[in-house]
């Protein structure tokens, strides 16, 4: 089984950032011992170097390999320069026991919206051309709208073309962040998994800080949503070979934890 922890949007430097939540997420992930941690951006609030330095210290405490893409907040104030120096490359690929993960920067300097851009399509195709049993694509911005996020303005500008590239490349799963609302969509045989914020109280509706845990075992995929200090829910469980979907528990409009999943910040 390959286990992937998917975190996003801590926003270090924001008045809504809660260090205790970030510390708890790190403890829980280290106890889980995943094969890899994928971070889908917005480590910082303004893209300043000191924010990146603080975020890097948190990431260094994770014992599993960490692979990250920047978010729109990380691209502010020429922050992508600090991202590359302190966090890692903005475009990358990694192989883990038959699972290929490709990450790409969808941010634009000082803009909330983003795009991948047609100049990256051939690179994406080539990266996924490597034989793999399961293929995952990681970016910050949404590919399709997410309920409970208000008027949709921040889907990547070239979402349609990118979706075509990913589907034709045999991608099974896309992981994103950005709007702090967790959700799971199915589009043909492609699943799109959005993460909430793991350590910020900048929240919509009844959402709570959370992160995802993705388990791939043979042709079975399980996607869990975990709440720091507060348990977890199973959000999707399906078979990639038969296309059969065993469980799909999606919380509509204002997703949040169950009553027994309290938020603890101090």
BELMO-V961066 format. One record per pair of residues at least 24 apart in sequence whose C-alpha atoms are under 6 Angstrom apart, sorted by the first residue. I is the first residue (numbers start at 1). J is the second residue. Records with the same first field share a line. If there is no record, write none. Layout:
I=J + J
This chain:
1=216 + 217
2=215 + 216
3=34 + 35 + 214 + 215
4=34 + 36 + 37 + 213 + 214
5=37 + 212 + 213
6=37 + 38 + 39 + 212
7=39 + 211
8=39 + 40 + 41 + 177 + 197 + 198
9=41 + 42 + 43 + 197
10=43 + 197 + 198 + 199 + 200
11=42 + 43 + 44 + 45
12=43 + 44 + 51
13=45 + 51
14=45
16=200 + 201 + 202
17=199 + 200
18=199 + 200
20=265
21=199
22=199
25=228
36=64 + 65 + 66
37=66
38=66 + 67 + 68
39=68
40=68 + 69 + 139 + 140 + 176 + 177
41=69 + 70 + 71 + 140
42=71 + 73 + 74
44=74
45=73
46=73 + 76
47=73 + 74 + 76 + 77 + 79
49=82
69=105
70=105
71=107 + 140
72=107 + 112
75=109
76=109 + 110
98=132 + 133
99=132 + 133 + 134 + 135
100=135
101=136 + 137
102=137
103=137 + 138 + 139
104=139
113=154
114=156
115=156 + 157 + 158
135=171 + 172
136=171 + 173 + 174
137=174
138=174 + 175
139=176
140=176 + 177 + 178
141=178
147=253
148=253 + 254
205=254
206=254 + 256
207=255 + 256
208=256
230=261 + 262
231=261
